[in-house]
Each structure stands twice: as structure tokens, then as C-alpha cells.
């Protein structure tokens, strides 16, 4: 929605930023040696994979890290052919395991069915789930995904069998967040009876950005067209770290 539209702004993570970050995290922090990529073929999945592969290529050219993509599968989750592709993926993943990590660029509803299918394929020698580590965008880190897993029979029998070893980008981690975030957490807890998640933090920061822009507005509100233009320019001016609006998820 924000691409090529100077009147729309966002405070959430872009898919390209997540793909770039995850390339560095896998190559330089986890020090992964081989990578398997599974993605949806919509704009979300393709932009994640493009950003990932572009950054991995840059890291290799720069001599920083070399993380090859061993295998890559793409599928349209809503198409009749998707089941055939997924069956091929599961079959190959279950036939041989050499320690790869899986980059899963899919939406939450797809992850809800795909992750259990990856986990449910036993290694014939041991009869245990294949210990593939799975890493992906913030869609894999939503509490609702873990809640969906909690209703499955094997998860009830062995808690964590589907969520253990799944890594996801998180725009808000209150345990390592700033003081503003800790204050926000306490206020939110008092008001709603539960701790805030990344969605709540994102809405809070979006409101903070709007309020900061309003505080800087010089045009008289009666001149609506001019006020809107100035507001747009103020928002566009929050374009780098040092000019960012302080938020619970960092400078916006």
C-alpha cells in the first residue's frame, strides 16, 4: 500500500526489511551453512525471498558470509496445485536431513498447517519429528499461531513439539525494550488485563507519530488542504534514525 504513494505511511516492518535482517541473522548469528526456502508466490512471499536472496548475494560478494540456498519451493496457497507442491516438499524434507534451516515465507494461516506437516514427518530410524529449525517473518511469531498449535493432539501430548525451534522476526520484545516500552506495558496491563503484543505496540507507535506531527503543525487547521500537505511533509521528514519519533519499538 505504501509503495509509490507519498500520502500513505507505515510504522510496521516492511517485508524487504525483514528479509534483509533475516539474511544477516542466519548467515552471521546462527551461522547456517545451507538453506531451504519455502514461500508463497504472492507479493508478500516473493518480496521476502527477493530481499533475502539479494542480501545473501551481497554478503557473499563482500566476503562476509556465504549461505547458499540448497533448495527452493514456491506455491500459491489458494490454487489446486498447491497441495501437490507441498506434498513434494514434505516428501523431500522427510527423506534426508543434514541440518539445514528452513526459511518459511508464508502467511500465518499457511504456517498453521504447514509447520505441523513438516514436524509430523518422522525420521524412520528414530520415530521422532525431524529437527528442522524454521525461521521466518513476523507472521510466524503471532500468539494466535501458537494457540492454534495448542489444540492439536500431538501438541497436547508433547507441548512445544510444533513451536520449538521456530524463529520469527519480532518488532517488539518487551524484555529488552526501552523504559518507554516498560511504562506502556504497565499502562496497557492495567487497562486491558493482559500484556501488550507487537500489534498493540505498533498501534501505539503509529498514534505517537501522528501526535508528534500534529504538535509540529504550523498551518491553521481551518485551512484543511494546506494543513494536510504540511502534515504529509512532516511525516515524510521522519526519514532516518536521528529524526525518528521515539516509540516503544524504537525510533520510528
N, C-alpha and C positions, 0 to 999 in steps of 0.2 A: 504493500500500500504506500510505503514511503518512497519507493524508487521513482526518481524523476518527477516528484511532486513537491514543490517548495513550500506548500501550505500544510503538509502533514508531517508530524514529528513523532518520535517514539522514544521511550525510556528503556524498553526491554532489550534483551540481547538480539542481535541480528544473527541469522544463520551463518553468514560468512565469518563473523567474528568467532562464533562457536567452533566452526570447522578449523579455523586458523589456530585457535587456542588448543584444541584437542590434538592437532598435529604435533605441536610442541610438547604437549603433556605426554603423549605416547612415546615420542622419539627421545625426549630428553629427561623426563622424570621416571616414567615406567621402564624406559629403555627397551621397548619392544623390538624384536628382531624381524618378525613377519606379521603382516596384517591381512585380515579378511574383511571385506567391505560388503555389507548388505544394505540396500537402500530402496526407498520408494522412488518412483520415476516422476513424481510431481515436482513443483518448483521448490518445495521445502527440502526434499531429499537430494535433488540434483545440486542445489546451491550449497548444501552442506558438503557433499562429496567434492564438488569443484574447489571449494575453499580448502578442504583437507589436502587434496592432491596437489594443488598449486603450492601450498606451504611446504609439503613434503618434498616437492621438486626443488624449491628454493633452499631448503635445509641441505639437500644433497649437493646442489651446485656450490653452496657456500662451504662445504666440507664440515658442516656442523653435525649432521646426523644422516644416516642412510636407513630409512624404513621402507622397504618395498611392499607394495600391495600384491600379495600372493594370489588372491582370488577376489573377484568382484561379481556380485549379482544384483540386478535391478528388477523391480516388478511394480506393476500398477495394482495397488491393493484392491481396487474395485473391479478389476477385469476378470473374466472367466479363466484366463491363462495364469493368473497369479498363483493358484494352488499348485499347478504343475511346476512352476519355478521354485516355489517354497519347498515342495517335496524333493526336488533335485538338490536344493541347498541342504536340507536336513539329512538326506542320504549321504552326501559327500562329507558333511561335518561329522557324521557318526562313523564313517568308515576309517578315518585316520585322524589322530590328534597328535600334534607336535609342539604344543604350547603357544599357538597363535592367540592373538586377541581379536575379537570381532568388533568392528565399528558398525554400529546399528543406527542408520539414519532413517528413522521411521517415526510416525506419529504415535501417540500414546495408545490408541485403540489397536493399532497393529502390533505394538510391542506387547500388549496384554496377551495376545495369542501366540506370538512368535517366540518370545523368550521361554515360556513353558515347553514348547515343542523342541527347542534346542536343548533344554535341560533334561527333558524326558527320554532322550535317546541314550540308552545305557551303553557303556563300553562292555562288550560281551565278556571280556576277561574278568572284570571285577563286578559287573552288575550295578555300578554306580553311575550317576549322571556325569556326562563329560564336563570336566572342569574348565570350560572355556570362560575366560573373562570377557565381559561385554561392556563396551563403552559407547556413549552416545550423547546426544544433545539434552537439553533440559526436559524434553518430553519423557525421558526415561527416569527422571527424578521426582516426578509428581507423587504426592502421598496417595492419590487415588489409584495409581498403578499398583503400589504395594498392597493397598486394601483389596484390589481385585485379586491379587495373588493369594491373599489370606483366606479366600473362600474355596480354593482348590484343595482337593483331597490330599495330594502329596505335601502341600504346604502345611496343612493341618498336622499331618503325621510328622513332618520334619520342618519346623519353622526355619525360614531363610533359604530353603532349597532353590527357590526361584530368584530371590533378590540378592543373595550373597554373591559377591563378585561382579555386580553390575555397577559401573561408574557412570555418573551423569554430571553435566555442567550444572552448577548451582549459582544463580546470580545473587543469592542471599544466604549466607551462613552465619547465623546469629552468634555462634560460639566464638567466632574470630572477627566479629564485626566491631564497628566503632561505638563510641559512647552514645551517639545519636540513635543507633540501632537498638542499644540496650534500653534506652528510655522509651523508644517506640514499642518495644516488646512488652514492657511493663504496662504501658497505657493500653495497648491492644488487649492484653490478657485481662485487665480489669473490665474493659468494655464488653468483650465478647466471650470470656470464659475459656479461651484457648490461645495457644501461642500463634503468632502470625506465620504464614508461609511465604514463599517467594512471590506469590501473586499479590498478597496483601502489601508486601514491601514495595512491589513495583507500582501499585496504585498510589501508595503514599508518596513515592518519589515523583510520580507524574504530577500529582497535585502540588508538590513542593516547587516543581519547575514552573508551573503556571502562576503560582503565588509570587514567586520571585520576579517573573516577567511583569506581572501586574504592578508590583512595587516600584519597578523602574519606569513604568509608563509615564510619559510626559504629555501626550496628547489628551485633550479634554475628551472624556468618554462620549459626550454628545456628538462629536464628530466620529461616527462609528467606523466609516470606511478608513479614515486616517489612523484611528486607534488600532484597528485590526492590522493594518500594514505595519505599524510600529511594533505591535506585539509579535508579529511574524519575524521581524528583523531582530528583535531582542532574543527570541528563542533560537534563531539561527546563529546568534552570537555566542551561544554556549557550545562552542565547537572544538574545544580542547580541554585537557585536564585542568590547567590552571584557571580557565574561565568557567569551569563547571559549577553547577549548583550542588552544594553539599547535600547528600542524601543518605539514607540508611544502607544503600547498596554501594556507596562510594560517591565520588563526584560525577554528576550527571551532565 
